[in-house]
Amino acid sequence: MTSIRFAAALAASLALPAAAAAQDKMTLILDWFVNPDHAPIILAQEKGFFADQGLTVEIIAPADPTEPPKLVAAGRADLAVSYQPQVHLQVHEGLPLLRVGTLIATPLNCLMVDADGPIQTLADLKGRKIGYSVSGVEEAMMAAMLQSVELTLDDVEMVNVNWSLTPSVLTGQVDAVMGAFRNFELTQMRMAGANGRCYFPEEEGMPSYDELVFVANSERLDRDRIGRFLTAVERGTEYMLNHPDDAFAVFSAYEPDLSDELNTRAWADTMPRFAHSPAALDHGRYARFEAFLHDAGLIDGILPVSALAIDVGATDKETKQ
């Protein structure tokens, strides 16, 4: 009996390298360069949570932030970090994409102004210049916010500032910017010696939405791998909450500059906003935002939620409901 047990143990030990070598590979493209918005992903990588799920994940920061969903749609990456509003528009454009998980479950986007400047209420925007970077959604968000004070886009001048958000406000190029992230641009204002103020879309006429989501190709969906990926990301989020100091030490060691003042402050501002259950899907949230985009004239019809987002752990019957 002892020899049998020894032989079984030896066979199991010899099988370990083969099992490790057989881990499933996945490619994830971020929405931007690595920053605290991606903390659970980096922790899942560095703490071995992906490996525990039998995954080897390649994390890539894009050269062009508009490309990640397109690369997934083209079958050149397994997953991408994207934005719920963009998912709606891209699916309507015919891209084979699905939201399969949530990274940040609250809006981060805001309308930012200089708190010491001429804009003290939304009504003060009349006749002013508003900077933006992404046409379509950001203009629709702006229109909804203006409507709350009985203004329209005809009452303001929209200026494309091409991602130069904080500098555009600081230099007076524009009076406000739509698309500033409340966990980054407000800190940039403070670091530049100015005071920023955010007006939050979800408090000014907009339905709430998930800021950062994971998207996959709807025609090549691998529910098992994606489910394991999201389990690892969930563990990353839990580790942040349970061990915040150690988690930041691990995260900030991932790349140079992640421990600088901007990222350190953003870490604290971002932590409460991560999805505690990344795979979970709020059907009502996606239905409401789809209706908002339709009312804004950005989409021709309304798709069922199942065409936009799924819970990868749900059965096919549950997914279609």
N, C-alpha and C positions, 0 to 999 in steps of 0.2 A: 504493500500500500504506500509506503514511504517513497519507493522508486517511481510509482505512478504519479504521485503528487509532484515529485521533483521534475519528472519529465514534462508534466503539464505546465509547471511554472517556467521551465526553460523555454518551452514552445511559446508561451505567452510573451516572455521577455524578448525573444527573437522576433516576434511579430510587431513589436512597438515601433521600430524604425520604419517598417513598411507602412504602418498605419499613419505615422506622422507624414511620410512622403506623399500619402494619398489624400492629403487635405484638399478640399475644393478651393479653387482660386476665384477671386472676385476682384473686379476693378471698380473703384468708386471715384468719381470726379466731383470735387467740391465746387461750390458756387463762386469761390474767391480764394485768395491766399489764406493759409491757416490762421485762424484767430479764435478767440474764446467761444464764438458761435459753434465751433466744431469740437468742443472739449470732450463730450462723451465718445465721439469717434476716436479721437486720439488716445483717450484712456483705454478704450477697448483694445486698441492696437498695442499700446505699451504695457498694459497689465496682463496681456495674454488672453483676454476674453474672447477675441475672435478665434484664436487657436483652440481654446476650450470647446468651441462650437465646430471644430473641424474645418476652419476657414483660414485661408491665407489671403489677406485683403491688401491690394495695392491702392494707396490713397494718392490722388493726383490733384494738384492745384492747377486750374486752367489759366492759359495765357489770355483768353477772352471769356469773360463771365457769361456771355450769351450762348456759348457753345455747348456746355455740359448736357442739357436735355437733348440737343440735336444729335450728339454723339451716341447717347443711349438709344434714341429713336433709330439711328443708323446701325445699331448692333455693334458699336465699337467700344462700348463700356456696359457693365452690368447695371450700375446704379449711378445716379447723380443727385447732388443736393440742389434743390430748386425752390421755387416759391409757389404757394398755392394759387395766387392770382394768375401767374404765368401758366400753370398747368391747365387751367380752364381754357385760356386763349389758345394754347398750343394744341390741345386735343381738338378744339373746334377747327383749327387750321389743318387737321388731318394727321398730325404726328401720333404714332402709336405709343402713347405714354399713359402711365397710371401712377397715381400717388399710392405708394405701398407702405409708407411709414411717415411719422412726424418727428422732426428734430426739435424745433422751437414752436410751441403751441400757442403763442400769443403774437399779435402784431408787434413788430419792432419799428416799422415805418412811422414817420410822423412829419408834420409840417413844422419846420424849425425856423425861428426868428431870433434876432438879437433882442434879448429881454430889455435892454436899455434903449432900443430903437423906437421907431414910430408905430410899430404894430403892437398894440396892447390888447386888442380883441380881433377876432376874425373879421369883423365889420371894417376894421382899419385897412384891410387889404384892397379895398376899392381903389382902382387907379394905380396899383403897385405892380412891381415885377416879381414873378414867382419862378424860381429855377426848378428844373426837373431833369431827370436822366432817361427815364423809360416812358416812351409815348404810349398812349392807350390807357393802361391801368392807372398810372399816376395822375393823368388828366381826369379820369373818371372819379378817382378818389378826391381830387381837388374840387371837382364840380359838386360832389355830394357834400363836402364840408362848406363850400360857399353857399349852397342852398339853405343850410341851417341858419344863415344870417341874411337870407333873401338876396343873395348875389348870384351871378352866373360867371362863366369863364369869359364872357364878353366884357365883364367889369375889371378884368386883370390882364396883364401881359405875361404869357407863359414863355420862358426862355430856357432852351436846352443848354445846360451847363456841363454836360458830358462828365458826370460823376464828380465834378469839382464842387462839392456841396458846401462844406465849411468855408473854404476860401472865398466862395462867391458871396457869402453873407458877410464875412469879415471885411472884404474890400468894398462892399456896397454895390457890387455888380447887380445884385438882386436884393429885394427886401425880405424874401423868405425862400426856403427850399422845401420841395416835396420829395420825400424819399430818404430823408436823413434817418439813420438808425439811432433810436433813443439811447442805446447802450454804447454808442461810439461817438457820434458827432457832437453830442452835448459835452462829452469829456474833452473832445478836441477844442471846443469853444473855450472851456475853462482853462485848458493848458495854454491857449493863445492869449489869455488875459481878458477874455470877454465872457459874458453871461448869455447862455442860450435858453430859449423856452420852447417847449414842444406843445403843439396842439395834436391831440391823438385822434386819428380817423374814427376809431371805434366809439369815441365819445361825441363825435360830431356828424352823425348821420350815416356812417358806414357800418355794414355788418362785420362782425369780427371774423378773423380767419387765421389759419396757421401760417406763420411767416416762412419757416424753412421746412421743407418736406423732402423725402426720398422718392425719386421717380424711377420706374423700371419700364422696359419695353413690354407693352401689353401683348405682343405677339410671340414673345419668348420668355414668358413668365416662369420662373423657377421658384415656386412658393416655398419649397423646403429650404433652399439656400437663403432666400430673403428672410424667412422666419428666423433662421439661426443668426443671421446678421443682426436683425433687430433685437434678438435676445441679448446679444453681446453689447449692443449700444445701450440697452436698458440697464445692463450691469454697470456700464460706464457712468450713466447718470446716477445710479444708486451709490456708486463709489464716491462721486463728487459730493453728494449730500451727506454721506456718512463720514468721510475723511477729507474735508475741504482743503486743509493745508497741504496734506500729502498729495492730493489730487492736483493742486496747482503746481507743486514742485515737479511732478511727473509731466504735466502738460507743458510747463514753461521750459523744460529741458529738451523738448522735442525739436525745436528750431531756435536759432538765434533771434533775439528781440522779443520773444514771447513773454519775457519777464519785465519789459519796459513799463513805464508809467501808464500808457494808454491801455495796454493789454491787461495790466493788473487791475485797473479800475473797471475795465469792461468785464473782466471775469466775475467780479462781485455783482455787477448790474445784470449780467446775463443768467447767472445760476438759477434764479427762481423761474425762469421762462422755459426751461427745457421740458419736453413731454416726459412725464413719468412712465407712461406706457406707450412707447413709440409706435407699436403696431395698431393700437386702438384707433378707431375711426368714428368721428362725429358726423353722421350722415346729414343732420340738419344744418350744420355749418357749411357744408359743401353745397347743399341745395339752396341755401339762402344767398350764398355768394354767386352762384350761377344765375339766380333771379336778378341780383343786383347788376351783373354785367349785361344781362339782357335788357333791363330797364334803361341802362346807360347807352344802349345801342352798340355795344362792342361785340355782341354775338347775335346771330340771326334766330337761333332757337334755344330751347333748354334741354340739355341732355340729362338722363338719369344719373344719379350719383355713381352707380356701378360702372358707368363709362368713364368716370373721372378718377375714382379712388376706391380702393378695396382694403379690407382687413385680410391679410394673407393667411391668417389662421382660421378664417371662417370657411364654412362649407360653400360649395357652389350655389346651393339654394339660398343660403343666407346672403351671399354676395349680390344676388340678383334682386333682393328685396329693396 
